[in-house]
Amino acid sequence: MNRRVILLPILLTACSTAPAAIPVHGVTPGHKCVAEGTDRFIGRTGDSRSGGEIKRVTHAAVLRWAPPGKMLTMDYREDRVTIWLDAAYKITKIRCG
């Protein structure tokens, strides 16, 4: 019985500590997409090379392809760039979010 009384405050203290950093959905520290200057990619083929360049130019952490007919989620992520493609996989639009 005496051991339980001693251990109880220690266990309660260990359970009450909050984590050091709480992750926030849609935010990658140091990454916020900026779509300015991406017009030069319109009309290019959507492939890993152009995707990597767009990701680098926009400072996005996440790249999302939007081929024709694909449904996209409506959640907003400030660290994501979305690249829309036509039937020939040419880039038609680039937006952040």
C-alpha positions, 0 to 999 in steps of 0.5 A: 500500500505504501509503495502505491502512495509514493508512485501515484504522484510520480505517475500523474506528473508523467502523464500531465506533461504536454508534448514539446511541439504540436504538429499542425496539419497543412504546415511544414515549418519553413515551407509556404507555397508562393505561386508567383513566377510559375507561368513559365511552366504552363504548356510544359510536360508534367513530369518529375523534372518539371514537378521538382522545379515547380516545387523548388520555385514555389518553396512548397513541401508537398507537390500534388498532380491533378490530371484530368478527371481526378477528384481533389480534396478541398483542404487547404495546405499552405505548404502544397502546390497543385499542378493541373494537367490536360489529357496530353499531360501538359501543365495548364494551371499551377496554384498553391493550397 
